Amino acid sequence: MPFQNHAARTFKAAVIRREAPASSGVYGLSNAREWIYVGETDNIQAGLLEHLEGTNTFRKGGLPTGFSFEFCPPHDRVMRQLQLIVELDPVCNEPMRRRPESAYVGYFNSVRENY
């Protein structure tokens, strides 16, 4: 299932400050062609601004022009991030994209056991 709060939001500082919450969740960066990156954070707004300012860039897939996000409690964020990576296949989550499905299952199970 794609982002629950999927809407076309422009990847600009003013829009991020106005629309992205300072809350726990997952987020995705995209452009007109593809998903670029899916991340998880304690503060969605700060995470997005960090990407925009270039201090934590994942620009291999091109410059992001849009973003989406959804709220997610801290103990579920990594699991939800992985689900979105499998579904959306973002170009800059490369190490996770190369894992066989069985590795995801093992990782999901280890995450569940830790919570």
DSSP file (Angstrom, degrees, kcal/mol; ACC not computed):
  #  RESIDUE AA STRUCTURE BP1 BP2  ACC     N-H-->O    O-->H-N    N-H-->O    O-->H-N    TCO  KAPPA ALPHA  PHI   PSI    X-CA   Y-CA   Z-CA
    1    1 A M              0   0    0      0, 0.0     3,-0.1     0, 0.0    86,-0.1   0.000 360.0 360.0 360.0 125.8    0.0    0.0    0.0
    2    2 A P        -     0   0    0      0, 0.0     4,-0.1     0, 0.0    82,-0.0   0.021 360.0 -44.8 -66.0-178.0    1.5    3.4   -1.0
    3    3 A F    >   -     0   0    0      1,-0.2     3,-1.1     2,-0.1    67,-0.1  -0.199  48.4-141.3 -51.2 133.8    1.7    6.3    1.4
    4    4 A Q  T 3  S+     0   0    0      1,-0.3    -1,-0.2    -3,-0.1    66,-0.1   0.793 102.7  45.0 -66.9 -28.4   -1.5    6.8    3.3
    5    5 A N  T 3  S+     0   0    0     64,-0.5    64,-0.5     2,-0.1     2,-0.4  -0.229  81.9 161.6-109.8  41.1   -1.1   10.5    3.0
    6    6 A H    <   +     0   0    0     -3,-1.1     2,-0.3    62,-0.1    62,-0.1  -0.496   8.9 140.8 -73.4 121.5   -0.2   10.6   -0.6
    7    7 A A        -     0   0    0     -2,-0.4     2,-1.0    60,-0.2    60,-0.2  -0.974  60.1 -94.5-151.8 154.7   -0.6   14.0   -2.2
    8    8 A A        +     0   0    0     -2,-0.3     2,-0.4    58,-0.1    60,-0.1  -0.631  51.9 170.7 -76.7 106.1    1.4   16.1   -4.7
    9    9 A R  E     -A   67   0A   0     -2,-1.0    58,-1.5    58,-0.6     2,-0.2  -0.970  32.5-123.2-119.2 132.8    3.5   18.3   -2.5
   10   10 A T  E     -A   66   0A   0     -2,-0.4     2,-2.1    56,-0.2    56,-0.3  -0.542  22.1-122.7 -76.0 136.5    6.3   20.4   -4.0
   11   11 A F        +     0   0    0     54,-2.1     2,-0.3    -2,-0.2    55,-0.1  -0.508  68.1 123.2 -82.3  73.3    9.8   19.7   -2.5
   12   12 A K  S  > S-     0   0    0     -2,-2.1     4,-2.7     1,-0.1     3,-0.3  -0.959  71.3-115.2-134.0 150.6   10.4   23.3   -1.4
   13   13 A A  H  > S+     0   0    0     -2,-0.3     4,-2.8     1,-0.2     5,-0.2   0.884 113.3  51.1 -54.9 -46.2   11.2   24.7    2.1
   14   14 A A  H  > S+     0   0    0      1,-0.2     4,-1.8     2,-0.2    -1,-0.2   0.899 113.2  45.5 -61.9 -40.5    8.1   26.7    2.4
   15   15 A V  H  > S+     0   0    0     -3,-0.3     4,-3.0     2,-0.2     5,-0.5   0.908 112.6  50.8 -69.9 -41.7    5.9   23.8    1.5
   16   16 A I  H  X S+     0   0    0     -4,-2.7     4,-2.3     1,-0.2    -2,-0.2   0.942 112.4  46.6 -60.4 -47.3    7.8   21.4    3.8
   17   17 A R  H  < S+     0   0    0     -4,-2.8    -1,-0.2    -5,-0.2    -2,-0.2   0.860 118.6  42.3 -63.6 -35.0    7.4   23.9    6.7
   18   18 A R  H  < S+     0   0    0     -4,-1.8    -2,-0.2    -5,-0.2    -1,-0.2   0.869 129.3  22.2 -79.0 -38.1    3.7   24.4    6.0
   19   19 A E  H  < S+     0   0    0     -4,-3.0    -3,-0.2    -5,-0.1    -2,-0.2   0.737 101.6  80.2-109.1 -26.7    2.7   20.8    5.3
   20   20 A A  S  < S-     0   0    0     -4,-2.3     2,-0.1    -5,-0.5    -1,-0.0  -0.721  71.8-135.3 -90.3 130.2    5.2   18.3    6.9
   21   21 A P        -     0   0    0      0, 0.0    24,-2.3     0, 0.0     2,-1.1  -0.392  15.5-123.0 -81.0 157.7    4.7   17.7   10.6
   22   22 A A  S    S+     0   0    0     22,-0.2     2,-0.3    21,-0.2    21,-0.0  -0.454  78.9 112.1 -90.7  58.5    7.5   17.6   13.2
   23   23 A S  S    S-     0   0    0     -2,-1.1    21,-2.2    50,-0.0     2,-0.1  -0.835  77.2 -82.2-131.7 163.9    6.3   14.1   14.1
   24   24 A S  S    S+     0   0    0     -2,-0.3    48,-1.9    19,-0.2     2,-0.3  -0.425  73.3  97.8 -66.1 136.5    7.4   10.5   13.8
   25   25 A G  E     -CB  41  71A   0     16,-2.5    16,-2.4    46,-0.3     2,-0.3  -0.994  64.0 -78.3 174.7-167.8    6.9    8.9   10.5
   26   26 A V  E     -CB  40  70A   0     44,-2.1    44,-2.2    -2,-0.3     2,-0.3  -0.871  36.5-172.0-120.0 155.2    8.1    7.8    7.0
   27   27 A Y  E     -CB  39  69A   0     12,-2.3    12,-2.5    -2,-0.3     2,-0.4  -0.972  10.3-149.1-146.1 158.9    8.5    9.9    4.0
   28   28 A G  E     -CB  38  68A   0     40,-2.5    40,-1.9    -2,-0.3     2,-0.4  -0.990   4.2-151.8-133.2 142.6    9.3    9.6    0.3
   29   29 A L  E     +CB  37  67A   0      8,-2.9     7,-3.2    -2,-0.4     8,-1.5  -0.908  28.2 163.0-109.0 139.4   11.1   11.8   -2.2
   30   30 A S  E     -CB  35  66A   0     36,-2.3    35,-3.0    -2,-0.4    36,-2.2  -0.920  25.6-155.1-146.1 169.0   10.1   11.6   -5.9
   31   31 A N        -     0   0    0      3,-2.3    31,-0.0    -2,-0.3     5,-0.0  -0.718  52.9 -78.7-131.9-169.5   10.3   13.3   -9.2
   32   32 A A  S    S+     0   0    0     -2,-0.2     3,-0.1     1,-0.2    -2,-0.0   0.735 127.4  39.8 -66.9 -20.6    8.0   13.0  -12.2
   33   33 A R  S    S-     0   0    0      1,-0.2     2,-0.3     0, 0.0    -1,-0.2   0.809 120.6 -15.2 -98.0 -34.1    9.6    9.7  -13.3
   34   34 A E        -     0   0    0     27,-0.1    -3,-2.3    56,-0.0     2,-0.4  -0.969  67.8 -82.1-162.5 167.6   10.2    7.7  -10.2
   35   35 A W  E     -C   30   0A   0     53,-0.4    56,-1.9    -2,-0.3    -5,-0.3  -0.712  36.3-173.8 -79.4 135.7   10.6    7.4   -6.4
   36   36 A I  E     -     0   0A   0     -7,-3.2    56,-2.7    -2,-0.4     2,-0.3   0.839  58.8  -4.3-100.7 -44.8   14.0    8.5   -5.3
   37   37 A Y  E     -C   29   0A   0     -8,-1.5    -8,-2.9    54,-0.2     2,-0.4  -0.994  46.8-158.1-155.3 143.4   14.2    7.7   -1.6
   38   38 A V  E     +C   28   0A   0     -2,-0.3     2,-0.3   -10,-0.2   -10,-0.2  -0.996  27.6 171.8-122.3 125.5   12.1    6.4    1.3
   39   39 A G  E     -C   27   0A   0    -12,-2.5   -12,-2.3    -2,-0.4     2,-0.3  -0.781  24.1-141.9-128.5 171.7   13.2    7.3    4.8
   40   40 A E  E     +C   26   0A   0     -2,-0.3     2,-0.3   -14,-0.2   -14,-0.2  -0.979  27.6 159.2-134.7 147.9   12.1    7.1    8.4
   41   41 A T  E     -C   25   0A   0    -16,-2.4   -16,-2.5    -2,-0.3     3,-0.2  -0.991  50.7-120.0-162.0 161.0   12.6    9.7   11.1
   42   42 A D  S    S+     0   0    0     -2,-0.3     2,-0.4     1,-0.3    -1,-0.1   0.708 112.3  35.9 -75.9 -21.8   11.4   11.0   14.5
   43   43 A N     >  -     0   0    0      1,-0.1     4,-2.5   -18,-0.1    -1,-0.3  -0.872  66.1-170.2-139.1  99.1   10.7   14.4   12.8
   44   44 A I  H  > S+     0   0    0    -21,-2.2     4,-2.4    -2,-0.4     5,-0.2   0.918  89.0  50.4 -57.1 -47.8    9.4   14.3    9.2
   45   45 A Q  H  > S+     0   0    0    -24,-2.3     4,-2.5     1,-0.2    -1,-0.2   0.932 112.4  45.7 -59.1 -48.3    9.8   18.0    8.7
   46   46 A A  H  > S+     0   0    0      1,-0.2     4,-2.2     2,-0.2    -1,-0.2   0.893 111.8  52.7 -63.8 -40.0   13.4   18.1    9.8
   47   47 A G  H  X S+     0   0    0     -4,-2.5     4,-1.7     2,-0.2    -1,-0.2   0.918 111.4  45.6 -61.8 -44.0   14.3   15.0    7.8
   48   48 A L  H  X S+     0   0    0     -4,-2.4     4,-2.4    -5,-0.2    -2,-0.2   0.912 112.2  50.6 -66.4 -42.6   12.8   16.5    4.6
   49   49 A L  H  X S+     0   0    0     -4,-2.5     4,-2.5    -5,-0.2    -1,-0.2   0.865 106.3  56.6 -64.0 -34.7   14.6   19.9    5.2
   50   50 A E  H  X>S+     0   0    0     -4,-2.2     5,-1.4     2,-0.2     6,-1.0   0.912 109.0  45.7 -62.5 -42.5   17.8   18.0    5.8
   51   51 A H  H ><5S+     0   0    0     -4,-1.7     3,-1.0     1,-0.2    -2,-0.2   0.922 112.7  51.1 -64.4 -43.5   17.5   16.4    2.3
   52   52 A L  H 3<5S+     0   0    0     -4,-2.4    -2,-0.2     1,-0.3    -1,-0.2   0.891 108.3  51.0 -61.9 -40.6   16.6   19.8    0.8
   53   53 A E  H 3<5S-     0   0    0     -4,-2.5    -1,-0.3    -5,-0.2    -2,-0.2   0.563 112.6-121.5 -76.8  -7.8   19.6   21.5    2.3
   54   54 A G  T X<5S+     0   0    0     -3,-1.0     3,-0.6    -4,-0.5    -3,-0.2   0.557  79.2 120.0  84.0   7.7   21.8   18.8    0.9
   55   55 A T  T 3 <S+     0   0    0     -5,-1.4    -4,-0.2     1,-0.3     2,-0.1   0.686  90.4  23.5 -79.1 -15.4   23.3   17.7    4.2
   56   56 A N  T 3  S+     0   0    0     -6,-1.0    -1,-0.3    -5,-0.1     2,-0.2  -0.552  90.8 178.2-144.5  72.8   22.0   14.2    3.7
   57   57 A T    <   +     0   0    0     -3,-0.6    -5,-0.1    -2,-0.1    -6,-0.1  -0.533  27.3 177.1 -92.1 147.9   21.5   13.8   -0.1
   58   58 A F        +     0   0    0     -2,-0.2     3,-0.4    -7,-0.1    34,-0.1  -0.576  30.0 143.8-135.8  66.2   20.3   10.9   -2.1
   59   59 A R    >   +     0   0    0      1,-0.2     3,-2.4     2,-0.1    -1,-0.1   0.286  29.2 109.5 -98.6   9.7   20.3   12.4   -5.5
   60   60 A K  T 3  S+     0   0    0      1,-0.3    -1,-0.2   -24,-0.1     3,-0.1   0.853  82.6  50.2 -53.7 -36.8   21.5    9.5   -7.6
   61   61 A G  T 3  S-     0   0    0     -3,-0.4    -1,-0.3     1,-0.3     2,-0.2   0.369 126.8 -89.8 -84.8   5.7   18.0    9.2   -9.1
   62   62 A G    <   -     0   0    0     -3,-2.4    -1,-0.3   -26,-0.1    -4,-0.1  -0.434  65.3 -39.4 107.7 172.4   17.9   12.9  -10.0
   63   63 A L        -     0   0    0     -2,-0.2     2,-0.1    -3,-0.1    -4,-0.1  -0.539  62.2-119.6 -74.9 132.7   16.7   15.9   -8.1
   64   64 A P        +     0   0    0      0, 0.0   -33,-0.3     0, 0.0     3,-0.1  -0.467  30.6 176.6 -68.8 142.7   13.5   15.4   -6.0
   65   65 A T        +     0   0    0    -35,-3.0   -54,-2.1     1,-0.2     2,-0.3   0.469  64.0  26.8-119.6 -11.3   10.6   17.6   -7.0
   66   66 A G  E     -AB  10  30A   0    -36,-2.2   -36,-2.3   -56,-0.3     2,-0.3  -0.942  59.5-158.6-147.4 167.2    8.0   16.2   -4.6
   67   67 A F  E     -AB   9  29A   0    -58,-1.5   -58,-0.6    -2,-0.3     2,-0.3  -0.985   3.5-170.0-147.3 157.3    7.4   14.4   -1.3
   68   68 A S  E     + B   0  28A   0    -40,-1.9   -40,-2.5    -2,-0.3     2,-0.3  -0.923  12.6 177.1-137.3 162.9    4.9   12.3    0.6
   69   69 A F  E     - B   0  27A   0    -64,-0.5   -64,-0.5    -2,-0.3     2,-0.3  -0.980  13.7-160.6-157.3 166.4    4.7   11.2    4.2
   70   70 A E  E     - B   0  26A   0    -44,-2.2   -44,-2.1    -2,-0.3     2,-0.1  -0.975  30.8-106.7-151.1 148.7    2.7    9.4    6.7
   71   71 A F  E     + B   0  25A   0     -2,-0.3   -46,-0.3   -46,-0.2   -67,-0.1  -0.440  42.1 170.1 -69.7 145.7    2.6    9.3   10.5
   72   72 A C        -     0   0    0    -48,-1.9     5,-0.1    -2,-0.1    -2,-0.0  -0.918  35.2-113.5-159.2 130.2    4.1    6.2   12.0
   73   73 A P    >>  -     0   0    0      0, 0.0     3,-2.1     0, 0.0     4,-0.9  -0.322  37.0-109.3 -64.1 150.9    4.9    5.4   15.7
   74   74 A P  G >4 S+     0   0    0      0, 0.0     3,-0.6     0, 0.0     4,-0.5   0.838 116.6  55.7 -51.1 -40.0    8.6    4.9   16.3
   75   75 A H  G 34 S+     0   0    0      1,-0.2     4,-0.2     2,-0.1    40,-0.0   0.629 113.8  40.7 -73.2 -10.9    8.4    1.1   16.9
   76   76 A D  G <> S+     0   0    0     -3,-2.1     4,-2.4     2,-0.1    -1,-0.2   0.488  89.3  92.0-109.2  -6.7    6.7    0.6   13.4
   77   77 A R  H <X S+     0   0    0     -4,-0.9     4,-2.9    -3,-0.6     5,-0.2   0.911  85.5  46.2 -61.6 -48.7    8.8    3.0   11.3
   78   78 A V  H  > S+     0   0    0     -4,-0.5     4,-2.4     1,-0.2    -1,-0.2   0.912 114.1  49.6 -63.4 -41.4   11.5    0.7   10.0
   79   79 A M  H  > S+     0   0    0      2,-0.2     4,-2.1     1,-0.2    -1,-0.2   0.927 113.5  45.8 -61.5 -45.3    9.0   -2.0    9.1
   80   80 A R  H  X S+     0   0    0     -4,-2.4     4,-2.4     2,-0.2    -2,-0.2   0.896 110.1  54.4 -66.9 -39.2    6.8    0.5    7.3
   81   81 A Q  H  X S+     0   0    0     -4,-2.9     4,-2.3    -5,-0.2    -2,-0.2   0.939 109.6  47.6 -58.3 -47.1    9.9    2.0    5.5
   82   82 A L  H  X S+     0   0    0     -4,-2.4     4,-2.4     1,-0.2    -1,-0.2   0.884 109.2  53.4 -63.6 -38.9   10.9   -1.5    4.3
   83   83 A Q  H  X S+     0   0    0     -4,-2.1     4,-2.1     1,-0.2    -1,-0.2   0.928 111.3  46.2 -60.4 -44.2    7.3   -2.2    3.1
   84   84 A L  H  X S+     0   0    0     -4,-2.4     4,-3.4     2,-0.2     5,-0.4   0.870 110.2  53.5 -67.7 -36.4    7.4    1.1    1.1
   85   85 A I  H  X S+     0   0    0     -4,-2.3     4,-2.1     2,-0.2    -1,-0.2   0.926 110.5  46.8 -63.3 -44.2   10.8    0.3   -0.4
   86   86 A V  H  < S+     0   0    0     -4,-2.4    -2,-0.2     1,-0.2    -1,-0.2   0.916 119.9  40.1 -62.6 -42.4    9.7   -3.1   -1.6
   87   87 A E  H  < S+     0   0    0     -4,-2.1    -2,-0.2    -5,-0.2    -1,-0.2   0.914 125.7  31.7 -74.4 -44.9    6.5   -1.6   -3.1
   88   88 A L  H  < S-     0   0    0     -4,-3.4   -53,-0.4    -5,-0.2    -3,-0.2   0.693  86.1-147.8 -93.2 -20.4    7.9    1.6   -4.6
   89   89 A D     <  -     0   0    0     -4,-2.1   -54,-0.2    -5,-0.4    -4,-0.1   0.930  18.0-157.7  54.3  55.6   11.4    0.5   -5.5
   90   90 A P    >   -     0   0    0      0, 0.0     3,-1.1     0, 0.0   -54,-0.3  -0.391  15.5-131.8 -67.0 141.0   13.1    3.9   -4.9
   91   91 A V  T 3  S+     0   0    0    -56,-1.9     3,-0.3     1,-0.2   -55,-0.2   0.732 100.5  51.6 -68.6 -23.6   16.4    4.3   -6.8
   92   92 A C  T 3  S+     0   0    0    -56,-2.7    -1,-0.2     1,-0.2   -55,-0.1   0.385  89.0  74.8-100.1   5.0   18.4    5.6   -3.9
   93   93 A N    X>  +     0   0    0     -3,-1.1     4,-1.8     1,-0.2     3,-0.9  -0.222  64.9 147.7 -96.7  40.7   17.6    2.8   -1.4
   94   94 A E  H 3>  +     0   0    0     -3,-0.3     4,-1.6     1,-0.3    -1,-0.2   0.828  57.8  54.3 -50.4 -50.4   19.9    0.7   -3.4
   95   95 A P  H 34 S+     0   0    0      0, 0.0     4,-0.3     0, 0.0    -1,-0.3   0.884 114.5  42.8 -57.6 -35.6   21.4   -1.6   -0.7
   96   96 A M  H X4 S+     0   0    0     -3,-0.9     3,-0.8     1,-0.2    -2,-0.2   0.815 108.1  60.0 -77.5 -30.2   17.9   -2.6    0.3
   97   97 A R  H 3< S+     0   0    0     -4,-1.8    -1,-0.2     1,-0.2    -3,-0.1   0.816 101.3  54.9 -66.7 -30.0   16.7   -3.0   -3.3
   98   98 A R  T 3< S+     0   0    0     -4,-1.6    -1,-0.2    -3,-0.1    -2,-0.2   0.593  84.2 104.0 -82.8 -10.6   19.3   -5.6   -4.0
   99   99 A R  S <  S-     0   0    0     -3,-0.8     2,-0.1    -4,-0.3     5,-0.0  -0.467  76.6-116.9 -71.0 139.9   18.3   -7.9   -1.1
  100  100 A P    >>  -     0   0    0      0, 0.0     3,-1.5     0, 0.0     4,-1.2  -0.391  31.4-104.9 -69.1 157.9   16.3  -11.0   -2.1
  101  101 A E  H 3> S+     0   0    0      1,-0.3     4,-2.1     2,-0.2     3,-0.3   0.839 119.8  62.4 -53.1 -36.7   12.8  -11.2   -0.7
  102  102 A S  H 3> S+     0   0    0      1,-0.2     4,-2.2     2,-0.2    -1,-0.3   0.831  99.1  55.6 -62.0 -30.5   13.9  -13.8    1.9
  103  103 A A  H <> S+     0   0    0     -3,-1.5     4,-2.5     2,-0.2    -1,-0.2   0.884 105.7  51.5 -68.5 -37.4   16.2  -11.2    3.4
  104  104 A Y  H  X S+     0   0    0     -4,-1.2     4,-3.4    -3,-0.3     5,-0.2   0.929 109.0  50.5 -62.8 -44.0   13.3   -8.8    3.9
  105  105 A V  H  X S+     0   0    0     -4,-2.1     4,-2.4     1,-0.2    -2,-0.2   0.931 112.0  47.4 -60.1 -45.7   11.3  -11.5    5.6
  106  106 A G  H  X S+     0   0    0     -4,-2.2     4,-2.1     2,-0.2    -1,-0.2   0.899 113.8  47.8 -61.3 -40.9   14.3  -12.2    7.9
  107  107 A Y  H  X S+     0   0    0     -4,-2.5     4,-2.5     2,-0.2    -2,-0.2   0.928 110.0  51.6 -67.3 -44.9   14.7   -8.5    8.6
  108  108 A F  H  X S+     0   0    0     -4,-3.4     4,-2.4     1,-0.2    -2,-0.2   0.925 111.2  49.0 -55.4 -45.8   11.0   -8.0    9.3
  109  109 A N  H  X S+     0   0    0     -4,-2.4     4,-2.1    -5,-0.2    -1,-0.2   0.896 110.6  49.2 -63.8 -40.7   11.1  -10.8   11.8
  110  110 A S  H  X S+     0   0    0     -4,-2.1     4,-1.1     2,-0.2    -1,-0.2   0.882 110.8  50.9 -67.7 -36.3   14.2   -9.5   13.6
  111  111 A V  H  < S+     0   0    0     -4,-2.5     3,-0.5     1,-0.2     4,-0.4   0.932 110.2  49.6 -64.8 -44.4   12.6   -6.0   13.8
  112  112 A R  H >< S+     0   0    0     -4,-2.4     3,-1.4     1,-0.2    -2,-0.2   0.898 107.4  54.5 -60.2 -41.3    9.4   -7.5   15.3
  113  113 A E  H 3< S+     0   0    0     -4,-2.1    -1,-0.2     1,-0.3    -2,-0.2   0.786 103.1  56.9 -65.7 -26.9   11.4   -9.5   17.8
  114  114 A N  T 3<        0   0    0     -4,-1.1    -1,-0.3    -3,-0.5    -2,-0.2   0.537 360.0 360.0 -82.4  -6.2   13.1   -6.4   19.1
  115  115 A Y    <         0   0    0     -3,-1.4    -1,-0.2    -4,-0.4    -2,-0.2   0.405 360.0 360.0-117.2 360.0    9.8   -4.6   19.9
